[in-house]
């Protein structure tokens, strides 16, 4: 699952497939990362394009790295090979976090750009490493008993990106007393956006062998028996496929109804996280605040549609039309100035 403030746009090609050259300049590395972000981050890009050029470039480098890590987790490689590649990315990150360091290979546009971001914006050590650990949880098939167990996963794959964004936004220039508050709010917004992703992709994830919904909630809504620790992904996928179908048995229709009720329940639970996360904008400069409000606005609207029409979310991938995203971005720019 992904990454980058909860964004999880499934691209037609892997971000890890960015073409490599020889001894890339930093400018060219940034251009390639920005191309990946513009083409593949349908929601994320509407927010970051409101930023000044240097910050926008930095955010694109972070997205391209997160996309590459996420592609490892979502790919078709064997588990052992996925874990090996995640370890390799973690080692590269550790090298970048050494002051004044540069990537060993100068032909990797993502690492060339990310090294420059580290130098210019002093990214918090270990934050992007948390993203890797979150994707490792996906690869290892971790499941969640309670909602409280799911939250740390969300903080790893999305909240950690939020903390990186704070450095790029310049929030770390605030008095030290304000930083913990900003980091907490960035984490909360990351959780909100990741929960939206989980609900939006529920059927697709189940068909790919992953279930993020807490087992206690599945039991509460009668989708697994009392005492049962988890639901088989193929069973959940089958129930989701039966939503809206008139050709299923009464039992299947009842299961579909319970799943719809569970989706509404989880969507309602995510709303306070958005409310908390949006308060981050008050701690940022106008354009950074507009970026945050745009991304929160787009994902908040997605969540609202999932809650109102859960049957649609289980049948197809819910998204906003481009004109609506543009309207949310423009409105965010106006709202950030208040």
TINU-575243 format. One record per residue (C-alpha): residue number from 1; residue in one letter; chain; x negated, y negated, z. Coordinates in pm, 1 decimal. Each point is the difference from the previous one (the first is absolute). Layout:
% residues N
    k  r  c         x         y         z
  NUM  a  A         X         Y         Z
...
//
This chain:
% residues 338
    k  r  c         x         y         z
    1  x  A       0.0       0.0       0.0
    2  x  A    -123.7    -344.4      -6.3
    3  x  A    -163.0    -275.8      87.0
    4  x  A     -30.5    -371.3     -53.3
    5  x  A     260.2    -144.7     231.0
    6  x  A     220.5     293.3     -64.3
    7  x  A      -8.9     -20.0    -381.6
    8  x  A       7.7     327.2    -179.0
    9  x  A      41.9     -60.8    -371.8
   10  x  A     -69.7     322.9    -186.0
   11  x  A    -213.2    -100.0    -300.6
   12  x  A     -16.7     178.1    -337.1
   13  x  A    -374.2      30.8      49.8
   14  x  A    -224.5      10.1     304.8
   15  x  A    -170.1    -313.5     120.6
   16  x  A    -301.9     222.9      44.5
   17  x  A     -10.6      18.8    -378.1
   18  x  A    -107.0    -363.4     -43.1
   19  x  A    -260.8      16.1    -271.8
   20  x  A    -354.8     -41.4     120.1
   21  x  A    -285.7    -174.1    -166.8
   22  x  A    -358.3     -72.5     100.5
   23  x  A     -94.2    -253.4     266.6
   24  x  A     335.2    -173.3       5.4
   25  x  A       7.9    -365.5      90.8
   26  x  A     215.4     -94.9     296.9
   27  x  A     227.4    -203.6    -226.1
   28  x  A      61.6     294.0    -232.9
   29  x  A      61.7     230.0     296.7
   30  x  A     265.1    -238.4     130.9
   31  x  A     162.9     -24.1    -342.5
   32  x  A      36.0     377.1     -18.9
   33  x  A     147.3      19.0     350.2
   34  x  A     244.4    -278.5     -82.3
   35  x  A     106.7     183.9    -316.5
   36  x  A      75.8     313.4     202.0
   37  x  A     200.3    -198.8     255.1
   38  x  A     198.6    -190.7    -260.1
   39  x  A      89.6     318.5    -191.5
   40  x  A      66.7     237.7     288.4
   41  x  A     107.9    -197.8     307.5
   42  x  A     344.0    -108.1    -113.7
   43  x  A      97.6    -142.4     340.8
   44  x  A    -335.0     -88.4     153.4
   45  x  A    -112.7    -221.1    -287.5
   46  x  A     299.0    -233.6      27.9
   47  x  A    -128.6    -104.5     341.1
   48  x  A    -373.1     -23.0     -61.8
   49  x  A      30.9    -205.5    -316.6
   50  x  A     110.9    -287.7     226.8
   51  x  A    -348.0      -9.2     156.8
   52  x  A    -297.6    -214.3    -102.2
   53  x  A    -226.4     175.4    -251.0
   54  x  A    -270.2     119.1     242.2
   55  x  A     251.8     152.6     240.0
   56  x  A     201.0     152.4    -284.0
   57  x  A    -314.8     166.1    -136.4
   58  x  A     -84.3     135.5     343.5
   59  x  A     349.4     142.9      45.1
   60  x  A     -23.9     166.8    -341.3
   61  x  A    -327.2     166.6      99.8
   62  x  A     163.2     131.3     318.4
   63  x  A     300.2     125.0    -198.0
   64  x  A    -221.0     176.4    -256.6
   65  x  A    -185.7     178.0     278.5
   66  x  A     321.8      97.3     176.9
   67  x  A     143.8     121.6    -330.5
   68  x  A    -304.2     221.7     -55.5
   69  x  A      23.2     150.2     348.2
   70  x  A     373.3      55.7     -39.6
   71  x  A     -52.0     166.3    -338.2
   72  x  A    -235.2     248.5     164.2
   73  x  A     270.9      93.9     249.2
   74  x  A     275.7      17.3    -263.1
   75  x  A    -203.4     181.6    -264.5
   76  x  A       4.5     365.0    -100.5
   77  x  A    -344.7      94.3     128.8
   78  x  A     -45.1     274.0     258.0
   79  x  A      20.0    -111.1     361.6
   80  x  A    -371.9      58.0      62.3
   81  x  A     -96.9    -215.9    -298.1
   82  x  A     236.6    -279.2     108.9
   83  x  A    -155.9      -0.2     345.8
   84  x  A    -349.2      -3.2    -151.6
   85  x  A      87.8    -303.8    -211.4
   86  x  A     153.2    -180.6     296.5
   87  x  A    -321.2      63.3     192.5
   88  x  A    -197.2    -148.9    -290.5
   89  x  A     215.2    -314.1       0.3
   90  x  A     -46.0     -29.6     377.1
   91  x  A    -378.2      14.1     -42.6
   92  x  A       8.4    -273.8    -264.0
   93  x  A     208.2    -216.3     231.0
   94  x  A    -243.3      52.5     285.9
   95  x  A    -283.1    -120.3    -225.6
   96  x  A     195.9    -310.4    -100.3
   97  x  A      55.6     -94.8     362.3
   98  x  A    -373.6     -40.9      54.6
   99  x  A     -66.0    -377.0     -30.1
  100  x  A    -162.2     -94.2    -329.9
  101  x  A      49.2     344.1    -150.7
  102  x  A      93.9      77.5    -357.5
  103  x  A     140.8     321.6    -147.9
  104  x  A    -266.0     247.1    -105.9
  105  x  A     152.3      29.4    -349.1
  106  x  A      57.5    -330.5    -176.2
  107  x  A     240.7     145.7    -256.1
  108  x  A     298.7      48.9     234.0
  109  x  A     223.3    -308.1     -39.7
  110  x  A     203.2      71.4     312.4
  111  x  A    -303.2      29.4     225.0
  112  x  A    -184.0    -291.8    -162.2
  113  x  A     301.3    -225.4      59.0
  114  x  A      69.0     136.5     348.0
  115  x  A    -361.8     -57.4     104.5
  116  x  A      38.2    -365.2     -97.1
  117  x  A     327.8     -21.7     193.7
  118  x  A    -175.4     133.1     310.9
  119  x  A    -267.6    -267.4     -29.9
  120  x  A     236.8    -289.1     -66.5
  121  x  A     285.8      79.5     237.1
  122  x  A    -153.2     208.2     282.7
  123  x  A     255.9     281.1     -18.3
  124  x  A      65.6     170.0     335.5
  125  x  A    -228.2     303.6      35.0
  126  x  A     181.6     331.1     -21.8
  127  x  A     331.8    -134.6    -130.4
  128  x  A     -26.0     151.9    -347.6
  129  x  A    -136.6     313.9     164.2
  130  x  A     333.2      28.6     180.7
  131  x  A     169.8       9.4    -339.5
  132  x  A    -216.4     296.8     -96.2
  133  x  A      90.7     175.4     323.8
  134  x  A     368.9     -56.5     -72.1
  135  x  A     -33.2     156.8    -343.7
  136  x  A    -192.8     285.3     160.9
  137  x  A     310.3      63.5     212.9
  138  x  A     198.8      35.3    -322.7
  139  x  A    -251.2     243.8    -145.4
  140  x  A      -1.8     208.9     316.7
  141  x  A     381.2      14.7       4.3
  142  x  A      56.6    -171.4     334.2
  143  x  A     366.8     -13.3     104.8
  144  x  A     167.9    -214.1     265.7
  145  x  A     212.4     108.0     293.2
  146  x  A     111.9    -346.3     113.8
  147  x  A      22.3    -343.2    -154.3
  148  x  A    -271.9    -110.0     243.2
  149  x  A    -228.4     258.0    -165.3
  150  x  A      70.6    -141.5    -347.0
  151  x  A     -83.9    -359.3      93.7
  152  x  A    -380.1      60.0      33.6
  153  x  A      -0.4     149.2    -350.3
  154  x  A     175.4    -312.4    -132.0
  155  x  A    -250.1    -219.9     181.8
  156  x  A    -286.5     189.2    -164.4
  157  x  A     117.5      -4.9    -359.3
  158  x  A     168.7    -341.8       3.1
  159  x  A     -71.3    -191.0     320.8
  160  x  A    -374.2      35.8     -54.9
  161  x  A      38.3    -169.5    -338.5
  162  x  A     187.8    -278.1     175.3
  163  x  A    -294.7     -56.1     231.2
  164  x  A    -232.5     -18.3    -301.4
  165  x  A     235.1    -255.2    -155.1
  166  x  A     -28.6    -216.5     311.3
  167  x  A    -374.1     -34.4     -56.4
  168  x  A      56.7     -94.9    -364.7
  169  x  A     269.1    -249.9      99.9
  170  x  A    -241.2    -162.0     242.3
  171  x  A     210.2      84.1     304.3
  172  x  A    -315.3      95.3     187.1
  173  x  A     -92.7    -368.1      -1.8
  174  x  A     278.8     -58.9     251.6
  175  x  A     -85.6     -29.2     370.5
  176  x  A     -80.2     341.4     143.7
  177  x  A     310.1      -7.3     218.1
  178  x  A     220.2       3.6    -312.0
  179  x  A    -169.8     285.6    -187.0
  180  x  A     143.9     292.0     197.7
  181  x  A     347.7    -136.1     -65.2
  182  x  A     -67.5     -27.6    -373.5
  183  x  A    -140.7     352.9     -13.2
  184  x  A     303.4     139.5     180.5
  185  x  A     238.4    -174.6    -236.1
  186  x  A    -197.2     118.6    -303.8
  187  x  A      23.5     353.0     137.5
  188  x  A     375.5     -36.1      51.6
  189  x  A      52.9    -118.7    -356.9
  190  x  A    -209.5     291.1    -125.2
  191  x  A     216.8     244.9     193.6
  192  x  A     315.9    -158.2    -144.9
  193  x  A    -124.7      25.0    -356.6
  194  x  A    -126.1     354.4      41.9
  195  x  A     333.2     112.2     147.2
  196  x  A     166.1    -150.0    -306.9
  197  x  A    -234.0     201.4    -221.0
  198  x  A      79.6     318.1     191.2
  199  x  A     374.2     -44.6     -50.1
  200  x  A     -33.8    -109.9    -361.3
  201  x  A    -213.0     303.5     -86.2
  202  x  A     169.0     253.2     227.4
  203  x  A     116.8     234.3    -275.2
  204  x  A    -316.4     -34.9    -208.3
  205  x  A    -222.1      69.2     300.7
  206  x  A     206.1     305.2      97.7
  207  x  A     -30.4     136.1    -352.5
  208  x  A    -377.4     -45.7      34.9
  209  x  A     -10.4     185.6     331.5
  210  x  A       1.4    -291.5     246.2
  211  x  A     250.4     -96.1     268.7
  212  x  A     -55.8    -313.3     206.2
  213  x  A     334.1     -15.9     183.0
  214  x  A     -40.4      89.1     368.8
  215  x  A     117.2     349.4      94.0
  216  x  A     202.0    -130.8     293.9
  217  x  A     203.9    -214.0    -240.7
  218  x  A      52.9     291.8    -236.1
  219  x  A     134.4     198.0     297.1
  220  x  A     214.6    -293.2     115.7
  221  x  A     175.0      -9.2    -337.2
  222  x  A      35.4     376.8     -26.0
  223  x  A    -245.5      50.7    -283.6
  224  x  A    -207.5     247.5     199.3
  225  x  A     103.8     219.2     289.2
  226  x  A     -67.4     -79.8     364.6
  227  x  A    -346.9     120.8      86.9
  228  x  A    -112.4       3.2    -363.4
  229  x  A    -324.3    -191.6     -32.9
  230  x  A      19.1    -110.4    -363.2
  231  x  A     200.2      17.5    -318.3
  232  x  A    -146.1     169.7    -305.6
  233  x  A     -62.1    -268.3    -265.9
  234  x  A     177.0     205.4    -268.2
  235  x  A     309.2      25.6     220.9
  236  x  A       9.8    -377.0      53.6
  237  x  A     -54.3     -55.4    -372.3
  238  x  A     288.3     234.2     -78.3
  239  x  A     230.7    -190.3     236.1
  240  x  A    -104.2    -330.6    -156.8
  241  x  A      64.0     139.0    -346.6
  242  x  A     353.1      89.2     106.3
  243  x  A      89.6    -360.3      89.3
  244  x  A     281.3    -117.3    -225.5
  245  x  A      44.5     337.0    -166.6
  246  x  A     345.7     156.8     -23.1
  247  x  A    -143.6     338.5     -90.7
  248  x  A    -134.9      88.9     343.3
  249  x  A     159.8     198.9     278.0
  250  x  A     182.1    -156.9     292.8
  251  x  A    -302.6      78.3     217.7
  252  x  A    -232.3    -182.1    -239.5
  253  x  A     230.3    -301.5     -17.8
  254  x  A       6.7     -14.2     379.0
  255  x  A    -380.2      16.4       9.1
  256  x  A     -19.2    -276.8    -258.5
  257  x  A     230.4    -215.5     212.3
  258  x  A    -218.0      53.6     305.1
  259  x  A    -310.1     -94.0    -199.8
  260  x  A     165.8    -321.4    -117.9
  261  x  A      83.8     -85.5     361.1
  262  x  A    -361.1      66.5     100.1
  263  x  A    -134.2    -229.4    -273.4
  264  x  A     230.1    -280.0     120.3
  265  x  A    -115.6      61.0     357.1
  266  x  A    -369.5     -21.5     -91.9
  267  x  A      56.1    -308.8    -217.1
  268  x  A     175.5    -175.3     286.0
  269  x  A    -287.9      96.6     228.6
  270  x  A    -250.3    -165.0    -233.8
  271  x  A     174.3    -339.4       0.1
  272  x  A    -146.0    -130.0     331.8
  273  x  A    -350.3      75.3    -127.1
  274  x  A      63.7    -237.1    -292.1
  275  x  A     136.5    -263.3     236.1
  276  x  A    -317.0      18.8     207.6
  277  x  A    -239.3      15.3    -295.1
  278  x  A     143.0    -305.0    -175.1
  279  x  A    -104.9    -211.6     297.8
  280  x  A    -358.5      43.8    -120.9
  281  x  A      65.2    -269.7    -261.7
  282  x  A      11.4    -267.4     273.1
  283  x  A    -366.6      72.0      83.3
  284  x  A    -126.9     -42.6    -357.6
  285  x  A     -66.0    -280.6    -246.4
  286  x  A     276.6     -75.9    -249.6
  287  x  A    -111.7     217.9    -292.3
  288  x  A     -95.9     295.8     217.8
  289  x  A     333.3     -32.4     177.7
  290  x  A     176.8      -3.2    -337.2
  291  x  A    -181.4     321.6     -96.0
  292  x  A     114.1     170.4     320.5
  293  x  A     356.8    -124.8     -34.0
  294  x  A      17.8     112.0    -362.8
  295  x  A    -113.7     355.1      74.8
  296  x  A     218.2      20.9     309.8
  297  x  A     292.8    -140.5    -196.3
  298  x  A     -32.0     247.7    -285.1
  299  x  A     -31.8     299.1     230.2
  300  x  A     270.6    -130.0     232.3
  301  x  A     239.4     -13.3    -296.0
  302  x  A     -98.3     353.1     -99.3
  303  x  A      72.9     119.6     351.6
  304  x  A     335.0    -176.8       1.1
  305  x  A     102.5     177.9    -320.0
  306  x  A    -111.3     335.2     132.2
  307  x  A     205.7     -53.8     315.2
  308  x  A     306.0    -113.3    -196.7
  309  x  A     -27.0     262.8    -274.8
  310  x  A    -198.3     298.2     133.1
  311  x  A     152.0     234.1    -259.3
  312  x  A    -163.3    -208.4    -273.9
  313  x  A    -336.9      11.9     176.2
  314  x  A      20.7     380.6       5.9
  315  x  A      91.2      21.0    -367.7
  316  x  A    -246.1    -248.1    -146.5
  317  x  A    -287.9    -228.0      88.5
  318  x  A     145.7    -323.9     134.9
  319  x  A    -169.5    -315.7    -127.5
  320  x  A      68.4    -367.9     -52.8
  321  x  A      14.7    -155.4    -347.7
  322  x  A    -293.5    -222.6     -91.2
  323  x  A     213.3    -313.9       0.7
  324  x  A     108.9      67.1     358.2
  325  x  A    -357.6      53.1     114.0
  326  x  A     -99.0    -326.6    -167.5
  327  x  A     286.9    -176.7     175.6
  328  x  A    -106.4     141.3     338.1
  329  x  A    -359.8    -113.5     -63.8
  330  x  A     109.6    -351.9     -96.4
  331  x  A     231.1     -23.3     300.5
  332  x  A    -285.1     118.0     224.2
  333  x  A    -224.3    -279.6    -124.5
  334  x  A     266.1    -253.5      91.5
  335  x  A      73.5     163.5     334.4
  336  x  A    -368.2      13.0      98.1
  337  x  A     -15.8    -376.4      -4.4
  338  x  A     263.2     -42.7     270.9
//
